[in-house]
Amino acid sequence: MNNQEFNIDNLLLTNPVFENIFEDSKYNYVENLITKAQFPSHSQHKAIRYSFLLFNNELSKIDSTWSDRVVLFEKVYYLLRAIDIENNNDSFDEIWGIENIKTKPLYYFYLAATGLLSENNIKVQIDLREYSLKPTINESWESKILNQIFDCLTLLIRKESLNDIQYSLDQIEILKREQVKYEEAYLNNLPNRAQTNKAINLVGYYHLCKILTETASYLIQGYNYKENLQKIIQRHTRYAYDSFENLPRIQSLCSIIFLVCNRLYSNCIWTQTIGLSTNIQKLCETLNKKNFVDLMPSQQSAIKNHFLDPASSATILQMPTSAGKTLLAEFAILQTKALIPNAKVIYLVPTRALTNQVVSDLRNDFVNIGLSIEKSTGANELDPSEDLFLNSKIDVLVATPEKFDLLIRKDHPVTHNISLIVVDEAHNINDRGRGARLELLLSILKRERPNLRYLLLTPFIPRRENGELVKEWLSGGKNAIPPILVDWKPSDKIFIGLKEFTHRFEASLIRNPYGWHIKDGKFDIEKLTLKSTTVKDKLFEFTAKHFGSGDKSTLFLCQGKGTCDKRAEMLYNTLNLPDKNSDVLDLVSRYIEEVIGEKTILSKVLKKGIAVHHAGLTDETKRLIEYLIKVKEINYICATTTVAQGINFPISTVYFDDTRKGAHDHLTVSEFRNIAGRAGRTLIDNVGKIIFPFNTKDNADKAKKYLSAESEEISSALVDLILASEEIINAFSDNENSSERGKLFSNNEALSSLTQYLIHLLNVSKENMYADELEDLFKDSLGYYMLDVEKRKKFIEICNTLYFHFKNRTSKGVLKYADKTGFSVPSVLSIMQSKSENPEIKNVESWKPENLFNPLDYSSMTEKINVIAHLKEVKLGTDSTASPFNPEVVAEILVEWVNGANISKLSKIHPFYKNKEENRINEFINYLTTATFKTSWGLSALEGIVKSNNDDIEDINSYIPSMVYYGVKNKEAIALRMLGVPRLVAENMAPNIFEKKEPKSYDDVRETIKNLSLEQWKSITPSSSSLNSNEWKKITNILLD
């Protein structure tokens, strides 16, 4: 029979009988995960036999390409992973067994090897946590060596910590010492004719030990390892293989050890970063001390695809959530600094919460490199303290697009000498609310800083063509590598629809294009004793009890702040969890009560490892919750979409309690996938579970719709302007249409962003330009790049109309101030009018902090609130439909906030919130966060105009906006708040930091805070506080960037 008639590969891979065995094996594995059911014995026996056939057939193929091997080894890995070795020990030994090797070590070795060789190394590291070493008793010398070799190899693949690697080295060293004691006696006990063969076999085992020793030494020593490991592996494998001519199964093990050790070598951070900059190597050494040994396959793939090409003007990196984008960004930053040491890197992130996380991660990772990592604060203005600190030496600045846009418009020195812009969560360009601002910021940078390089990070680019388009836009025709699209995921994902029946729950697997491919199925799960009464509540409670785990976290995505709190309290009341008796949980709980001024649901549930995360928490509280999750103190998190924007939560299971967000909106496909992608985080769980309540047909249909929807392409929010082109052109062509222009601005964020962009161009461009020069100004946006020829003409017409409207009808002073502040021209004109008409507004005395924040007289603040409240950018007059707008109430709240009042007291000032007992604190904090942010921005604009000449508006050095934003009343306390010092101790701490010298940088302040004595902390601690000085120190250290 020739090869055309019979092909063993085709038989093993495509024969329906074998394919069914493979699919049944995965299905049974998932069934066990979901229901805890026993594996069917007949299925287990088939999987054992089929995996053996596949594996040994693969080892027989010397000429197969590595990509072929990855696919086949992956199939063997999944088959082995689905074997319950505890209950199938004998069956496995019958098929896979090798004389002198214990069954479990052999099973775990093959599982480890195939997991590593199939690029499932992250998953298999989790699988191997179950593996425990057993002491050897009454074994022959040969058996002892063999079992020790496989123990050590398994540990080298597991690498749960560097201790696994060191243990392997130590065990081989012990074997060397024991050789003298046991080898001769072992050989002497054999018949004479067998002694020679066994002696040769022992030599082969020693060669394998040499491979292990050198591989482990390389993993530990890193760049200091002086030998050629690949040659050592090759040479000693050949010697070992030749020593086992009489043992073909051991020869096959030599082949697999050869592949495993070569893969350990090639995966290693040392190998992957040879030849890269000194600082990248320092970073790897820092990470290695935290048990980081390998680059993930996704990271290796990106590097192979020229991710670090220094000549690329624009790099687009698409990788799934948790696949290692951040480390690659760190490599890019360090490479940039190596090439241009004095240049800055700007790292743009979508939210203030992510700003804090990225700053913390970069500081921790770059601790031994000496780079200055800073953030620009969340306030939408720039006060003198921040201005001073931003003028100090900064290597990497982390900021939101809105804040960096402000710095660019002010031409702040921190925006000079930039070499690289990193854009995290770059798919937010799509966002119809904020996307246009990010897009036009990049457009400004392209035009004004033509030598910048760009790195865009995103988990979503559905098509290569979409990535190519974005790359071409950013690079502007300059050299740029093709988009790097990596699909490797660190864990498998299964999507489950959960239904209740009379005596059981039913879990349905939901088919989808991007989860783990498992055949359709429904599993019955025994009903637990539940306290809930409604169907949806029962599904929620059941998920927490059945899928929750003591060492893993479950995320419950909820509709809003109130729902989060209710769900958290429900978990508290139904799970019967003991208090965790954690000092840090107790401390954070008491701190929250101190800040709020009363007990809250969060402060109560925290003690049982339950938390909430939503917009009804102060920024400090959110950061503390994120810290608690990071250090694995939290097992259950009830959250809104605040978790969607890249916050790194170690989650095992995600439960979509609702796909609505707020009162009227639903999750976008990108938000859904971003949140679902958090299930099964790297090295947390090898199968992430995403669960939907199928309590109604509508819920089931929504879940299936999300799972079948295509990822949203990166596109421009500006293209929507084409739909309203005639309205825009008509409104801005006629000077009488001010009301129409107002409506357009109110309803179209993209139009507002485009207008600000054009005003910036007016301020920085030369006075008289030719028509083609002017058109070139409008072609830098992604929106223009994405349109066809006819729509491009229409877009240019819109830009021309807006440009000349403002050029011909607005004074230079107004345009200049609109550009610097980000306020629209109508808002600037409204402020100017108030200045001219209202003597209280232009009274300089009324702007002194002691008058503006006088707790006995709110009139100065009230007058200012009256002016800014109805501006488009502030809109304080729309804070509540349930209570009429009252500027005096807003003024009182802000004045008391700056004077140190707690949240509970402030909430009782507002007529709407004081009578809203349910959710009062959450709703008020959300209101206060918005009010302080918008008011600080509005006051900054108002004060700037009041203190300037109309056509000569300059920056003023005022602390007032930051006092409102941070809730403190002196400039020194503002500086401390910028760093993360809690509001309640910032003013007391200030004298201890600033009394001897004026710090010149954030680092100076941080260092001084860290060196405060216990006596100083006692003077800092508020006299009425329930926290002692040491506890305030601990809280501050957690919050300090």
Summary of the structure (lengths in Angstrom):
residues: 1041
radius of gyration: 32.1
end to end distance: 71.6
largest distance: 114.1
contacts: 3513
relative contact order: 0.06
helix: 59%
strand: 8%
